[in-house]
Structures are given as C-alpha cells and as structure tokens.
Amino acid sequence: MATNSRPRKASGSTPLGDFFTPGRITALLLSVLVLIFIFENTRSTRIRLLIPEVTMPLWVALLATGLIGLFLGMYLTHRRR
C-alpha cells in the first residue's frame, strides 16, 4: 500500500489561514500606517544642515533620519558580535 507523504492539515485550516501569519499581518499593518503617515505629511519643510538649506517634504526628511538611525543601529550591533 502506498502511503501519502504529504502532511495532513488540521481541520478548519484554509489556504487564507496559512497566508495570514502574525508576521504578515504585522507587516501589512505597518505598511498601512506608513502610507497614512506619508499622505498626512506631504507639505514641504526647510531643513538647514550646517550651511546649506534644502526644502523637501517632511516625510522624506523623517524617513531619511529613520533610515540613518536604522543603519547605525545595525552597524553597531553587528560590530559588537
């Protein structure tokens, strides 16, 4: 007799139940919050960094600051290992 090597799914399990994992739900919610943040902060702002002054949307300035912080944090934690 041939045996089925595929694992059985639990009763009530649906393809959508396998797709919506906690990590994917969290990523989806964060993506929606980021889009709301971007659309609420589209006005331009002046930023002065030592001598030059630039005008850019507020969300770009905050995103750049966040990315710089993220990369510095990753660099410092990687260096300690």
C-alpha positions as CSV (number, residue, x, y, z in Angstrom):
1,M,0.0,0.0,0.0
2,A,1.2,3.5,-0.9
3,T,1.4,6.0,1.9
4,N,0.7,9.7,1.5
5,S,3.9,11.6,2.4
6,R,2.1,15.0,2.5
7,P,1.3,16.2,6.0
8,R,-2.4,16.5,6.8
9,K,-3.8,19.9,7.5
10,A,-5.7,20.5,10.7
11,S,-9.5,20.6,10.4
12,G,-10.8,24.0,9.6
13,S,-7.5,25.1,8.1
14,T,-7.9,27.2,5.0
15,P,-5.5,28.5,2.4
16,L,-6.0,32.0,3.7
17,G,-5.3,30.9,7.2
18,D,-1.9,29.7,6.1
19,F,-1.3,33.0,4.2
20,F,-2.2,35.4,7.1
21,T,0.6,34.7,9.6
22,P,1.2,37.0,12.6
23,G,4.3,38.4,10.9
24,R,2.5,39.1,7.6
25,I,-0.4,40.8,9.5
26,T,2.1,43.0,11.4
27,A,3.9,43.9,8.1
28,L,0.6,44.8,6.5
29,L,-0.5,47.0,9.4
30,L,2.9,48.8,9.5
31,S,2.7,49.3,5.7
32,V,-0.8,50.9,6.1
33,L,0.4,53.1,8.9
34,V,3.5,54.2,6.8
35,L,1.2,55.1,3.9
36,I,-1.1,57.2,6.2
37,F,1.9,58.9,7.6
38,I,3.2,59.8,4.1
39,F,-0.1,61.2,2.9
40,E,-0.6,63.3,6.0
41,N,2.9,64.8,5.8
42,T,3.3,65.9,2.2
43,R,4.0,69.6,2.9
44,S,7.5,70.9,2.3
45,T,9.7,72.0,5.1
46,R,13.0,73.8,5.2
47,I,16.0,71.9,6.7
48,R,19.3,73.5,7.4
49,L,22.3,71.3,7.9
50,L,25.3,73.5,8.9
51,I,25.4,75.8,5.9
52,P,23.2,74.5,3.1
53,E,19.4,74.9,3.3
54,V,17.2,72.4,1.5
55,T,13.4,72.2,1.0
56,M,11.9,68.8,1.0
57,P,8.7,67.0,2.0
58,L,8.6,66.3,5.8
59,W,8.1,62.6,5.3
60,V,11.3,62.4,3.2
61,A,13.3,64.1,6.0
62,L,11.8,61.8,8.7
63,L,12.3,58.7,6.5
64,A,16.0,59.6,5.9
65,T,16.5,60.2,9.6
66,G,14.9,56.9,10.5
67,L,17.0,55.0,7.9
68,I,20.2,56.6,9.1
69,G,19.3,55.5,12.7
70,L,18.4,52.0,11.5
71,F,21.7,51.5,9.6
72,L,23.8,52.9,12.5
73,G,22.0,50.6,14.9
74,M,22.6,47.6,12.7
75,Y,26.2,48.6,12.2
76,L,26.9,49.0,16.0
77,T,25.1,45.8,16.9
78,H,26.9,43.8,14.2
79,R,30.3,45.2,15.3
80,R,29.8,44.0,18.9
81,R,29.4,40.4,17.9
